[in-house]
Amino acid sequence: MERQKWLHKPVITRKDVDKLRRTLKIGENLIYRSAIKETIDERIVMPKYEKVVVKKKYPHLVVVENPHRPGKFLKTMTYK
């Protein structure tokens, strides 16, 4: 069953990543995905999604921050 789920995932090619790198602008909104371990049972990991804004752009990564908490919790996203 897991194999069938894997087969239906969209494929992101290197060409798509290069296009994203060229077209991404400072101030654009993105969704940042992270994983949080549950406090009671640490084997359970739950995904967390938060809306972020691009602050700086580098050739290999972008720096993003949550607009609801400006100046705190800067995060990086790499082009992969």
mmCIF file of the N, C-alpha and C atoms, coordinates in Angstrom:
data_MODEL
# 
_entry.id   MODEL 
# 
loop_
_atom_site.group_PDB 
_atom_site.id 
_atom_site.type_symbol 
_atom_site.label_atom_id 
_atom_site.label_alt_id 
_atom_site.label_comp_id 
_atom_site.label_asym_id 
_atom_site.label_entity_id 
_atom_site.label_seq_id 
_atom_site.pdbx_PDB_ins_code 
_atom_site.Cartn_x 
_atom_site.Cartn_y 
_atom_site.Cartn_z 
_atom_site.occupancy 
_atom_site.B_iso_or_equiv 
_atom_site.pdbx_formal_charge 
_atom_site.auth_seq_id 
_atom_site.auth_comp_id 
_atom_site.auth_asym_id 
_atom_site.auth_atom_id 
_atom_site.pdbx_PDB_model_num 
ATOM 1   N N  . MET A 1 1  ? 0.819  -1.197 0.000   1.00 0.00 ? 1  MET A N  1 
ATOM 2   C CA . MET A 1 1  ? 0.000  0.000  0.000   1.00 0.00 ? 1  MET A CA 1 
ATOM 3   C C  . MET A 1 1  ? 0.865  1.264  0.000   1.00 0.00 ? 1  MET A C  1 
ATOM 4   N N  . GLU A 1 2  ? 1.949  1.281  0.772   1.00 0.00 ? 2  GLU A N  1 
ATOM 5   C CA . GLU A 1 2  ? 2.831  2.447  0.821   1.00 0.00 ? 2  GLU A CA 1 
ATOM 6   C C  . GLU A 1 2  ? 3.440  2.722  -0.547  1.00 0.00 ? 2  GLU A C  1 
ATOM 7   N N  . ARG A 1 3  ? 3.771  1.686  -1.267  1.00 0.00 ? 3  ARG A N  1 
ATOM 8   C CA . ARG A 1 3  ? 4.372  1.845  -2.591  1.00 0.00 ? 3  ARG A CA 1 
ATOM 9   C C  . ARG A 1 3  ? 3.419  2.567  -3.533  1.00 0.00 ? 3  ARG A C  1 
ATOM 10  N N  . GLN A 1 4  ? 2.143  2.276  -3.464  1.00 0.00 ? 4  GLN A N  1 
ATOM 11  C CA . GLN A 1 4  ? 1.171  2.935  -4.320  1.00 0.00 ? 4  GLN A CA 1 
ATOM 12  C C  . GLN A 1 4  ? 1.073  4.419  -3.993  1.00 0.00 ? 4  GLN A C  1 
ATOM 13  N N  . LYS A 1 5  ? 1.132  4.797  -2.727  1.00 0.00 ? 5  LYS A N  1 
ATOM 14  C CA . LYS A 1 5  ? 1.100  6.199  -2.353  1.00 0.00 ? 5  LYS A CA 1 
ATOM 15  C C  . LYS A 1 5  ? 2.323  6.923  -2.909  1.00 0.00 ? 5  LYS A C  1 
ATOM 16  N N  . TRP A 1 6  ? 3.470  6.270  -2.852  1.00 0.00 ? 6  TRP A N  1 
ATOM 17  C CA . TRP A 1 6  ? 4.703  6.878  -3.342  1.00 0.00 ? 6  TRP A CA 1 
ATOM 18  C C  . TRP A 1 6  ? 4.624  7.124  -4.843  1.00 0.00 ? 6  TRP A C  1 
ATOM 19  N N  . LEU A 1 7  ? 4.005  6.223  -5.575  1.00 0.00 ? 7  LEU A N  1 
ATOM 20  C CA . LEU A 1 7  ? 3.921  6.360  -7.025  1.00 0.00 ? 7  LEU A CA 1 
ATOM 21  C C  . LEU A 1 7  ? 3.068  7.542  -7.457  1.00 0.00 ? 7  LEU A C  1 
ATOM 22  N N  . HIS A 1 8  ? 2.145  8.001  -6.620  1.00 0.00 ? 8  HIS A N  1 
ATOM 23  C CA . HIS A 1 8  ? 1.236  9.073  -7.002  1.00 0.00 ? 8  HIS A CA 1 
ATOM 24  C C  . HIS A 1 8  ? 1.693  10.445 -6.543  1.00 0.00 ? 8  HIS A C  1 
ATOM 25  N N  . LYS A 1 9  ? 2.853  10.543 -5.910  1.00 0.00 ? 9  LYS A N  1 
ATOM 26  C CA . LYS A 1 9  ? 3.349  11.852 -5.490  1.00 0.00 ? 9  LYS A CA 1 
ATOM 27  C C  . LYS A 1 9  ? 3.869  12.616 -6.705  1.00 0.00 ? 9  LYS A C  1 
ATOM 28  N N  . PRO A 1 10 ? 3.669  13.930 -6.732  1.00 0.00 ? 10 PRO A N  1 
ATOM 29  C CA . PRO A 1 10 ? 4.184  14.710 -7.860  1.00 0.00 ? 10 PRO A CA 1 
ATOM 30  C C  . PRO A 1 10 ? 5.715  14.739 -7.844  1.00 0.00 ? 10 PRO A C  1 
ATOM 31  N N  . VAL A 1 11 ? 6.296  14.731 -9.001  1.00 0.00 ? 11 VAL A N  1 
ATOM 32  C CA . VAL A 1 11 ? 7.755  14.730 -9.130  1.00 0.00 ? 11 VAL A CA 1 
ATOM 33  C C  . VAL A 1 11 ? 8.220  16.158 -9.368  1.00 0.00 ? 11 VAL A C  1 
ATOM 34  N N  . ILE A 1 12 ? 9.193  16.601 -8.572  1.00 0.00 ? 12 ILE A N  1 
ATOM 35  C CA . ILE A 1 12 ? 9.786  17.926 -8.749  1.00 0.00 ? 12 ILE A CA 1 
ATOM 36  C C  . ILE A 1 12 ? 11.156 17.725 -9.373  1.00 0.00 ? 12 ILE A C  1 
ATOM 37  N N  . THR A 1 13 ? 11.339 18.266 -10.539 1.00 0.00 ? 13 THR A N  1 
ATOM 38  C CA . THR A 1 13 ? 12.594 18.088 -11.263 1.00 0.00 ? 13 THR A CA 1 
ATOM 39  C C  . THR A 1 13 ? 13.570 19.220 -10.933 1.00 0.00 ? 13 THR A C  1 
ATOM 40  N N  . ARG A 1 14 ? 14.796 19.045 -11.325 1.00 0.00 ? 14 ARG A N  1 
ATOM 41  C CA . ARG A 1 14 ? 15.825 20.072 -11.125 1.00 0.00 ? 14 ARG A CA 1 
ATOM 42  C C  . ARG A 1 14 ? 15.456 21.347 -11.876 1.00 0.00 ? 14 ARG A C  1 
ATOM 43  N N  . LYS A 1 15 ? 14.810 21.189 -13.017 1.00 0.00 ? 15 LYS A N  1 
ATOM 44  C CA . LYS A 1 15 ? 14.369 22.333 -13.810 1.00 0.00 ? 15 LYS A CA 1 
ATOM 45  C C  . LYS A 1 15 ? 13.336 23.153 -13.029 1.00 0.00 ? 15 LYS A C  1 
ATOM 46  N N  . ASP A 1 16 ? 12.428 22.485 -12.320 1.00 0.00 ? 16 ASP A N  1 
ATOM 47  C CA . ASP A 1 16 ? 11.436 23.180 -11.501 1.00 0.00 ? 16 ASP A CA 1 
ATOM 48  C C  . ASP A 1 16 ? 12.099 23.953 -10.369 1.00 0.00 ? 16 ASP A C  1 
ATOM 49  N N  . VAL A 1 17 ? 13.111 23.367 -9.758  1.00 0.00 ? 17 VAL A N  1 
ATOM 50  C CA . VAL A 1 17 ? 13.825 24.028 -8.658  1.00 0.00 ? 17 VAL A CA 1 
ATOM 51  C C  . VAL A 1 17 ? 14.561 25.259 -9.172  1.00 0.00 ? 17 VAL A C  1 
ATOM 52  N N  . ASP A 1 18 ? 15.194 25.152 -10.330 1.00 0.00 ? 18 ASP A N  1 
ATOM 53  C CA . ASP A 1 18 ? 15.894 26.300 -10.910 1.00 0.00 ? 18 ASP A CA 1 
ATOM 54  C C  . ASP A 1 18 ? 14.919 27.433 -11.250 1.00 0.00 ? 18 ASP A C  1 
ATOM 55  N N  . LYS A 1 19 ? 13.743 27.075 -11.737 1.00 0.00 ? 19 LYS A N  1 
ATOM 56  C CA . LYS A 1 19 ? 12.733 28.087 -12.043 1.00 0.00 ? 19 LYS A CA 1 
ATOM 57  C C  . LYS A 1 19 ? 12.270 28.785 -10.763 1.00 0.00 ? 19 LYS A C  1 
ATOM 58  N N  . LEU A 1 20 ? 12.063 28.018 -9.700  1.00 0.00 ? 20 LEU A N  1 
ATOM 59  C CA . LEU A 1 20 ? 11.680 28.596 -8.411  1.00 0.00 ? 20 LEU A CA 1 
ATOM 60  C C  . LEU A 1 20 ? 12.756 29.546 -7.905  1.00 0.00 ? 20 LEU A C  1 
ATOM 61  N N  . ARG A 1 21 ? 14.008 29.162 -8.040  1.00 0.00 ? 21 ARG A N  1 
ATOM 62  C CA . ARG A 1 21 ? 15.127 29.999 -7.587  1.00 0.00 ? 21 ARG A CA 1 
ATOM 63  C C  . ARG A 1 21 ? 15.138 31.334 -8.329  1.00 0.00 ? 21 ARG A C  1 
ATOM 64  N N  . ARG A 1 22 ? 14.856 31.309 -9.628  1.00 0.00 ? 22 ARG A N  1 
ATOM 65  C CA . ARG A 1 22 ? 14.866 32.540 -10.429 1.00 0.00 ? 22 ARG A CA 1 
ATOM 66  C C  . ARG A 1 22 ? 13.662 33.434 -10.145 1.00 0.00 ? 22 ARG A C  1 
ATOM 67  N N  . THR A 1 23 ? 12.492 32.841 -9.930  1.00 0.00 ? 23 THR A N  1 
ATOM 68  C CA . THR A 1 23 ? 11.265 33.627 -9.842  1.00 0.00 ? 23 THR A CA 1 
ATOM 69  C C  . THR A 1 23 ? 10.890 34.052 -8.427  1.00 0.00 ? 23 THR A C  1 
ATOM 70  N N  . LEU A 1 24 ? 11.480 33.450 -7.409  1.00 0.00 ? 24 LEU A N  1 
ATOM 71  C CA . LEU A 1 24 ? 11.140 33.775 -6.026  1.00 0.00 ? 24 LEU A CA 1 
ATOM 72  C C  . LEU A 1 24 ? 11.601 35.186 -5.690  1.00 0.00 ? 24 LEU A C  1 
ATOM 73  N N  . LYS A 1 25 ? 10.721 35.972 -5.093  1.00 0.00 ? 25 LYS A N  1 
ATOM 74  C CA . LYS A 1 25 ? 11.017 37.367 -4.768  1.00 0.00 ? 25 LYS A CA 1 
ATOM 75  C C  . LYS A 1 25 ? 10.922 37.593 -3.257  1.00 0.00 ? 25 LYS A C  1 
ATOM 76  N N  . ILE A 1 26 ? 11.629 38.604 -2.775  1.00 0.00 ? 26 ILE A N  1 
ATOM 77  C CA . ILE A 1 26 ? 11.552 38.990 -1.367  1.00 0.00 ? 26 ILE A CA 1 
ATOM 78  C C  . ILE A 1 26 ? 10.151 39.530 -1.094  1.00 0.00 ? 26 ILE A C  1 
ATOM 79  N N  . GLY A 1 27 ? 9.553  39.091 0.003   1.00 0.00 ? 27 GLY A N  1 
ATOM 80  C CA . GLY A 1 27 ? 8.205  39.510 0.364   1.00 0.00 ? 27 GLY A CA 1 
ATOM 81  C C  . GLY A 1 27 ? 7.127  38.510 -0.029  1.00 0.00 ? 27 GLY A C  1 
ATOM 82  N N  . GLU A 1 28 ? 7.492  37.478 -0.785  1.00 0.00 ? 28 GLU A N  1 
ATOM 83  C CA . GLU A 1 28 ? 6.508  36.469 -1.176  1.00 0.00 ? 28 GLU A CA 1 
ATOM 84  C C  . GLU A 1 28 ? 6.138  35.585 0.003   1.00 0.00 ? 28 GLU A C  1 
ATOM 85  N N  . ASN A 1 29 ? 4.910  35.095 -0.021  1.00 0.00 ? 29 ASN A N  1 
ATOM 86  C CA . ASN A 1 29 ? 4.421  34.210 1.023   1.00 0.00 ? 29 ASN A CA 1 
ATOM 87  C C  . ASN A 1 29 ? 4.697  32.753 0.650   1.00 0.00 ? 29 ASN A C  1 
ATOM 88  N N  . LEU A 1 30 ? 5.161  31.993 1.631   1.00 0.00 ? 30 LEU A N  1 
ATOM 89  C CA . LEU A 1 30 ? 5.406  30.562 1.464   1.00 0.00 ? 30 LEU A CA 1 
ATOM 90  C C  . LEU A 1 30 ? 4.804  29.827 2.656   1.00 0.00 ? 30 LEU A C  1 
ATOM 91  N N  . ILE A 1 31 ? 4.775  28.519 2.577   1.00 0.00 ? 31 ILE A N  1 
ATOM 92  C CA . ILE A 1 31 ? 4.342  27.691 3.704   1.00 0.00 ? 31 ILE A CA 1 
ATOM 93  C C  . ILE A 1 31 ? 5.550  26.892 4.171   1.00 0.00 ? 31 ILE A C  1 
ATOM 94  N N  . TYR A 1 32 ? 5.881  27.020 5.456   1.00 0.00 ? 32 TYR A N  1 
ATOM 95  C CA . TYR A 1 32 ? 7.028  26.332 6.061   1.00 0.00 ? 32 TYR A CA 1 
ATOM 96  C C  . TYR A 1 32 ? 6.514  25.106 6.798   1.00 0.00 ? 32 TYR A C  1 
ATOM 97  N N  . ARG A 1 33 ? 7.087  23.951 6.485   1.00 0.00 ? 33 ARG A N  1 
ATOM 98  C CA . ARG A 1 33 ? 6.672  22.710 7.120   1.00 0.00 ? 33 ARG A CA 1 
ATOM 99  C C  . ARG A 1 33 ? 7.755  22.252 8.078   1.00 0.00 ? 33 ARG A C  1 
ATOM 100 N N  . SER A 1 34 ? 7.345  21.958 9.304   1.00 0.00 ? 34 SER A N  1 
ATOM 101 C CA . SER A 1 34 ? 8.279  21.419 10.287  1.00 0.00 ? 34 SER A CA 1 
ATOM 102 C C  . SER A 1 34 ? 7.596  20.267 11.011  1.00 0.00 ? 34 SER A C  1 
ATOM 103 N N  . ALA A 1 35 ? 8.350  19.535 11.791  1.00 0.00 ? 35 ALA A N  1 
ATOM 104 C CA . ALA A 1 35 ? 7.814  18.392 12.523  1.00 0.00 ? 35 ALA A CA 1 
ATOM 105 C C  . ALA A 1 35 ? 7.947  18.647 14.022  1.00 0.00 ? 35 ALA A C  1 
ATOM 106 N N  . ILE A 1 36 ? 6.895  18.308 14.751  1.00 0.00 ? 36 ILE A N  1 
ATOM 107 C CA . ILE A 1 36 ? 6.875  18.481 16.200  1.00 0.00 ? 36 ILE A CA 1 
ATOM 108 C C  . ILE A 1 36 ? 6.638  17.131 16.849  1.00 0.00 ? 36 ILE A C  1 
ATOM 109 N N  . LYS A 1 37 ? 7.486  16.807 17.828  1.00 0.00 ? 37 LYS A N  1 
ATOM 110 C CA . LYS A 1 37 ? 7.292  15.571 18.571  1.00 0.00 ? 37 LYS A CA 1 
ATOM 111 C C  . LYS A 1 37 ? 6.254  15.795 19.659  1.00 0.00 ? 37 LYS A C  1 
ATOM 112 N N  . GLU A 1 38 ? 5.385  14.824 19.836  1.00 0.00 ? 38 GLU A N  1 
ATOM 113 C CA . GLU A 1 38 ? 4.379  14.912 20.885  1.00 0.00 ? 38 GLU A CA 1 
ATOM 114 C C  . GLU A 1 38 ? 5.063  14.795 22.241  1.00 0.00 ? 38 GLU A C  1 
ATOM 115 N N  . THR A 1 39 ? 4.585  15.535 23.235  1.00 0.00 ? 39 THR A N  1 
ATOM 116 C CA . THR A 1 39 ? 5.246  15.558 24.539  1.00 0.00 ? 39 THR A CA 1 
ATOM 117 C C  . THR A 1 39 ? 5.069  14.262 25.316  1.00 0.00 ? 39 THR A C  1 
ATOM 118 N N  . ILE A 1 40 ? 3.945  13.599 25.177  1.00 0.00 ? 40 ILE A N  1 
ATOM 119 C CA . ILE A 1 40 ? 3.702  12.369 25.932  1.00 0.00 ? 40 ILE A CA 1 
ATOM 120 C C  . ILE A 1 40 ? 4.447  11.186 25.312  1.00 0.00 ? 40 ILE A C  1 
ATOM 121 N N  . ASP A 1 41 ? 4.283  11.005 24.026  1.00 0.00 ? 41 ASP A N  1 
ATOM 122 C CA . ASP A 1 41 ? 4.929  9.890  23.333  1.00 0.00 ? 41 ASP A CA 1 
ATOM 123 C C  . ASP A 1 41 ? 5.800  10.478 22.229  1.00 0.00 ? 41 ASP A C  1 
ATOM 124 N N  . GLU A 1 42 ? 7.109  10.516 22.438  1.00 0.00 ? 42 GLU A N  1 
ATOM 125 C CA . GLU A 1 42 ? 8.018  11.174 21.493  1.00 0.00 ? 42 GLU A CA 1 
ATOM 126 C C  . GLU A 1 42 ? 8.169  10.424 20.179  1.00 0.00 ? 42 GLU A C  1 
ATOM 127 N N  . ARG A 1 43 ? 7.622  9.227  20.097  1.00 0.00 ? 43 ARG A N  1 
ATOM 128 C CA . ARG A 1 43 ? 7.674  8.504  18.829  1.00 0.00 ? 43 ARG A CA 1 
ATOM 129 C C  . ARG A 1 43 ? 6.685  9.062  17.819  1.00 0.00 ? 43 ARG A C  1 
ATOM 130 N N  . ILE A 1 44 ? 5.715  9.812  18.296  1.00 0.00 ? 44 ILE A N  1 
ATOM 131 C CA . ILE A 1 44 ? 4.700  10.394 17.414  1.00 0.00 ? 44 ILE A CA 1 
ATOM 132 C C  . ILE A 1 44 ? 5.169  11.775 16.976  1.00 0.00 ? 44 ILE A C  1 
ATOM 133 N N  . VAL A 1 45 ? 5.300  11.952 15.680  1.00 0.00 ? 45 VAL A N  1 
ATOM 134 C CA . VAL A 1 45 ? 5.733  13.228 15.118  1.00 0.00 ? 45 VAL A CA 1 
ATOM 135 C C  . VAL A 1 45 ? 4.581  13.793 14.297  1.00 0.00 ? 45 VAL A C  1 
ATOM 136 N N  . MET A 1 46 ? 4.216  15.022 14.602  1.00 0.00 ? 46 MET A N  1 
ATOM 137 C CA . MET A 1 46 ? 3.102  15.654 13.901  1.00 0.00 ? 46 MET A CA 1 
ATOM 138 C C  . MET A 1 46 ? 3.629  16.810 13.057  1.00 0.00 ? 46 MET A C  1 
ATOM 139 N N  . PRO A 1 47 ? 3.183  16.913 11.807  1.00 0.00 ? 47 PRO A N  1 
ATOM 140 C CA . PRO A 1 47 ? 3.639  18.029 10.970  1.00 0.00 ? 47 PRO A CA 1 
ATOM 141 C C  . PRO A 1 47 ? 2.985  19.343 11.388  1.00 0.00 ? 47 PRO A C  1 
ATOM 142 N N  . LYS A 1 48 ? 3.740  20.415 11.258  1.00 0.00 ? 48 LYS A N  1 
ATOM 143 C CA . LYS A 1 48 ? 3.237  21.758 11.568  1.00 0.00 ? 48 LYS A CA 1 
ATOM 144 C C  . LYS A 1 48 ? 3.472  22.637 10.353  1.00 0.00 ? 48 LYS A C  1 
ATOM 145 N N  . TYR A 1 49 ? 2.463  23.325 9.926   1.00 0.00 ? 49 TYR A N  1 
ATOM 146 C CA . TYR A 1 49 ? 2.556  24.218 8.781   1.00 0.00 ? 49 TYR A CA 1 
ATOM 147 C C  . TYR A 1 49 ? 2.334  25.644 9.257   1.00 0.00 ? 49 TYR A C  1 
ATOM 148 N N  . GLU A 1 50 ? 3.197  26.554 8.816   1.00 0.00 ? 50 GLU A N  1 
ATOM 149 C CA . GLU A 1 50 ? 2.981  27.961 9.159   1.00 0.00 ? 50 GLU A CA 1 
ATOM 150 C C  . GLU A 1 50 ? 3.297  28.831 7.956   1.00 0.00 ? 50 GLU A C  1 
ATOM 151 N N  . LYS A 1 51 ? 2.550  29.906 7.838   1.00 0.00 ? 51 LYS A N  1 
ATOM 152 C CA . LYS A 1 51 ? 2.752  30.837 6.738   1.00 0.00 ? 51 LYS A CA 1 
ATOM 153 C C  . LYS A 1 51 ? 3.937  31.732 7.075   1.00 0.00 ? 51 LYS A C  1 
ATOM 154 N N  . VAL A 1 52 ? 4.849  31.873 6.128   1.00 0.00 ? 52 VAL A N  1 
ATOM 155 C CA . VAL A 1 52 ? 6.046  32.683 6.327   1.00 0.00 ? 52 VAL A CA 1 
ATOM 156 C C  . VAL A 1 52 ? 6.238  33.609 5.132   1.00 0.00 ? 52 VAL A C  1 
ATOM 157 N N  . VAL A 1 53 ? 7.101  34.603 5.318   1.00 0.00 ? 53 VAL A N  1 
ATOM 158 C CA . VAL A 1 53 ? 7.415  35.579 4.281   1.00 0.00 ? 53 VAL A CA 1 
ATOM 159 C C  . VAL A 1 53 ? 8.911  35.536 4.015   1.00 0.00 ? 53 VAL A C  1 
ATOM 160 N N  . VAL A 1 54 ? 9.307  35.614 2.742   1.00 0.00 ? 54 VAL A N  1 
ATOM 161 C CA . VAL A 1 54 ? 10.719 35.609 2.359   1.00 0.00 ? 54 VAL A CA 1 
ATOM 162 C C  . VAL A 1 54 ? 11.343 36.938 2.753   1.00 0.00 ? 54 VAL A C  1 
ATOM 163 N N  . LYS A 1 55 ? 12.454 36.886 3.530   1.00 0.00 ? 55 LYS A N  1 
ATOM 164 C CA . LYS A 1 55 ? 13.152 38.095 3.971   1.00 0.00 ? 55 LYS A CA 1 
ATOM 165 C C  . LYS A 1 55 ? 14.446 38.337 3.209   1.00 0.00 ? 55 LYS A C  1 
ATOM 166 N N  . LYS A 1 56 ? 15.233 37.270 2.994   1.00 0.00 ? 56 LYS A N  1 
ATOM 167 C CA . LYS A 1 56 ? 16.496 37.390 2.255   1.00 0.00 ? 56 LYS A CA 1 
ATOM 168 C C  . LYS A 1 56 ? 16.590 36.220 1.290   1.00 0.00 ? 56 LYS A C  1 
ATOM 169 N N  . LYS A 1 57 ? 17.306 36.456 0.206   1.00 0.00 ? 57 LYS A N  1 
ATOM 170 C CA . LYS A 1 57 ? 17.457 35.426 -0.819  1.00 0.00 ? 57 LYS A CA 1 
ATOM 171 C C  . LYS A 1 57 ? 18.935 35.246 -1.132  1.00 0.00 ? 57 LYS A C  1 
ATOM 172 N N  . TYR A 1 58 ? 19.397 34.009 -1.063  1.00 0.00 ? 58 TYR A N  1 
ATOM 173 C CA . TYR A 1 58 ? 20.778 33.652 -1.373  1.00 0.00 ? 58 TYR A CA 1 
ATOM 174 C C  . TYR A 1 58 ? 20.777 32.623 -2.501  1.00 0.00 ? 58 TYR A C  1 
ATOM 175 N N  . PRO A 1 59 ? 21.924 32.363 -3.123  1.00 0.00 ? 59 PRO A N  1 
ATOM 176 C CA . PRO A 1 59 ? 21.948 31.384 -4.217  1.00 0.00 ? 59 PRO A CA 1 
ATOM 177 C C  . PRO A 1 59 ? 21.559 29.962 -3.795  1.00 0.00 ? 59 PRO A C  1 
ATOM 178 N N  . HIS A 1 60 ? 21.759 29.609 -2.535  1.00 0.00 ? 60 HIS A N  1 
ATOM 179 C CA . HIS A 1 60 ? 21.502 28.236 -2.102  1.00 0.00 ? 60 HIS A CA 1 
ATOM 180 C C  . HIS A 1 60 ? 20.352 28.108 -1.109  1.00 0.00 ? 60 HIS A C  1 
ATOM 181 N N  . LEU A 1 61 ? 19.834 29.226 -0.572  1.00 0.00 ? 61 LEU A N  1 
ATOM 182 C CA . LEU A 1 61 ? 18.726 29.159 0.389   1.00 0.00 ? 61 LEU A CA 1 
ATOM 183 C C  . LEU A 1 61 ? 18.008 30.493 0.481   1.00 0.00 ? 61 LEU A C  1 
ATOM 184 N N  . VAL A 1 62 ? 16.854 30.479 1.152   1.00 0.00 ? 62 VAL A N  1 
ATOM 185 C CA . VAL A 1 62 ? 16.130 31.712 1.452   1.00 0.00 ? 62 VAL A CA 1 
ATOM 186 C C  . VAL A 1 62 ? 15.887 31.779 2.960   1.00 0.00 ? 62 VAL A C  1 
ATOM 187 N N  . VAL A 1 63 ? 15.886 32.991 3.498   1.00 0.00 ? 63 VAL A N  1 
ATOM 188 C CA . VAL A 1 63 ? 15.597 33.210 4.910   1.00 0.00 ? 63 VAL A CA 1 
ATOM 189 C C  . VAL A 1 63 ? 14.146 33.680 4.993   1.00 0.00 ? 63 VAL A C  1 
ATOM 190 N N  . VAL A 1 64 ? 13.367 33.012 5.850   1.00 0.00 ? 64 VAL A N  1 
ATOM 191 C CA . VAL A 1 64 ? 11.950 33.346 5.993   1.00 0.00 ? 64 VAL A CA 1 
ATOM 192 C C  . VAL A 1 64 ? 11.636 33.630 7.455   1.00 0.00 ? 64 VAL A C  1 
ATOM 193 N N  . GLU A 1 65 ? 10.542 34.348 7.685   1.00 0.00 ? 65 GLU A N  1 
ATOM 194 C CA . GLU A 1 65 ? 10.087 34.585 9.051   1.00 0.00 ? 65 GLU A CA 1 
ATOM 195 C C  . GLU A 1 65 ? 8.568  34.608 9.082   1.00 0.00 ? 65 GLU A C  1 
ATOM 196 N N  . ASN A 1 66 ? 8.034  34.320 10.243  1.00 0.00 ? 66 ASN A N  1 
ATOM 197 C CA . ASN A 1 66 ? 6.595  34.358 10.458  1.00 0.00 ? 66 ASN A CA 1 
ATOM 198 C C  . ASN A 1 66 ? 6.175  35.820 10.602  1.00 0.00 ? 66 ASN A C  1 
ATOM 199 N N  . PRO A 1 67 ? 5.218  36.306 9.798   1.00 0.00 ? 67 PRO A N  1 
ATOM 200 C CA . PRO A 1 67 ? 4.828  37.715 9.889   1.00 0.00 ? 67 PRO A CA 1 
ATOM 201 C C  . PRO A 1 67 ? 4.118  38.073 11.198  1.00 0.00 ? 67 PRO A C  1 
ATOM 202 N N  . HIS A 1 68 ? 3.594  37.072 11.910  1.00 0.00 ? 68 HIS A N  1 
ATOM 203 C CA . HIS A 1 68 ? 2.926  37.334 13.179  1.00 0.00 ? 68 HIS A CA 1 
ATOM 204 C C  . HIS A 1 68 ? 3.923  37.502 14.324  1.00 0.00 ? 68 HIS A C  1 
ATOM 205 N N  . ARG A 1 69 ? 5.184  37.059 14.115  1.00 0.00 ? 69 ARG A N  1 
ATOM 206 C CA . ARG A 1 69 ? 6.249  37.217 15.115  1.00 0.00 ? 69 ARG A CA 1 
ATOM 207 C C  . ARG A 1 69 ? 7.484  37.789 14.430  1.00 0.00 ? 69 ARG A C  1 
ATOM 208 N N  . PRO A 1 70 ? 7.433  39.026 13.975  1.00 0.00 ? 70 PRO A N  1 
ATOM 209 C CA . PRO A 1 70 ? 8.565  39.596 13.224  1.00 0.00 ? 70 PRO A CA 1 
ATOM 210 C C  . PRO A 1 70 ? 9.810  39.753 14.093  1.00 0.00 ? 70 PRO A C  1 
ATOM 211 N N  . GLY A 1 71 ? 10.964 39.487 13.481  1.00 0.00 ? 71 GLY A N  1 
ATOM 212 C CA . GLY A 1 71 ? 12.233 39.637 14.183  1.00 0.00 ? 71 GLY A CA 1 
ATOM 213 C C  . GLY A 1 71 ? 12.632 38.449 15.023  1.00 0.00 ? 71 GLY A C  1 
ATOM 214 N N  . LYS A 1 72 ? 11.749 37.496 15.180  1.00 0.00 ? 72 LYS A N  1 
ATOM 215 C CA . LYS A 1 72 ? 12.049 36.306 15.978  1.00 0.00 ? 72 LYS A CA 1 
ATOM 216 C C  . LYS A 1 72 ? 11.876 35.067 15.110  1.00 0.00 ? 72 LYS A C  1 
ATOM 217 N N  . PHE A 1 73 ? 12.583 34.034 15.459  1.00 0.00 ? 73 PHE A N  1 
ATOM 218 C CA . PHE A 1 73 ? 12.422 32.732 14.814  1.00 0.00 ? 73 PHE A CA 1 
ATOM 219 C C  . PHE A 1 73 ? 12.649 32.776 13.302  1.00 0.00 ? 73 PHE A C  1 
ATOM 220 N N  . LEU A 1 74 ? 13.749 33.374 12.878  1.00 0.00 ? 74 LEU A N  1 
ATOM 221 C CA . LEU A 1 74 ? 14.097 33.324 11.472  1.00 0.00 ? 74 LEU A CA 1 
ATOM 222 C C  . LEU A 1 74 ? 14.436 31.892 11.103  1.00 0.00 ? 74 LEU A C  1 
ATOM 223 N N  . LYS A 1 75 ? 13.984 31.454 9.949   1.00 0.00 ? 75 LYS A N  1 
ATOM 224 C CA . LYS A 1 75 ? 14.207 30.085 9.489   1.00 0.00 ? 75 LYS A CA 1 
ATOM 225 C C  . LYS A 1 75 ? 14.772 30.120 8.091   1.00 0.00 ? 75 LYS A C  1 
ATOM 226 N N  . THR A 1 76 ? 15.406 29.035 7.704   1.00 0.00 ? 76 THR A N  1 
ATOM 227 C CA . THR A 1 76 ? 15.950 28.951 6.354   1.00 0.00 ? 76 THR A CA 1 
ATOM 228 C C  . THR A 1 76 ? 15.288 27.810 5.611   1.00 0.00 ? 76 THR A C  1 
ATOM 229 N N  . MET A 1 77 ? 15.160 27.991 4.304   1.00 0.00 ? 77 MET A N  1 
ATOM 230 C CA . MET A 1 77 ? 14.641 26.956 3.424   1.00 0.00 ? 77 MET A CA 1 
ATOM 231 C C  . MET A 1 77 ? 15.646 26.806 2.283   1.00 0.00 ? 77 MET A C  1 
ATOM 232 N N  . THR A 1 78 ? 16.045 25.570 2.012   1.00 0.00 ? 78 THR A N  1 
ATOM 233 C CA . THR A 1 78 ? 16.986 25.326 0.922   1.00 0.00 ? 78 THR A CA 1 
ATOM 234 C C  . THR A 1 78 ? 16.242 24.926 -0.335  1.00 0.00 ? 78 THR A C  1 
ATOM 235 N N  . TYR A 1 79 ? 16.903 25.084 -1.463  1.00 0.00 ? 79 TYR A N  1 
ATOM 236 C CA . TYR A 1 79 ? 16.336 24.663 -2.739  1.00 0.00 ? 79 TYR A CA 1 
ATOM 237 C C  . TYR A 1 79 ? 16.689 23.194 -2.929  1.00 0.00 ? 79 TYR A C  1 
ATOM 238 N N  . LYS A 1 80 ? 15.734 22.308 -2.730  1.00 0.00 ? 80 LYS A N  1 
ATOM 239 C CA . LYS A 1 80 ? 15.973 20.882 -2.956  1.00 0.00 ? 80 LYS A CA 1 
ATOM 240 C C  . LYS A 1 80 ? 14.859 20.306 -3.763  1.00 0.00 ? 80 LYS A C  1 
# 
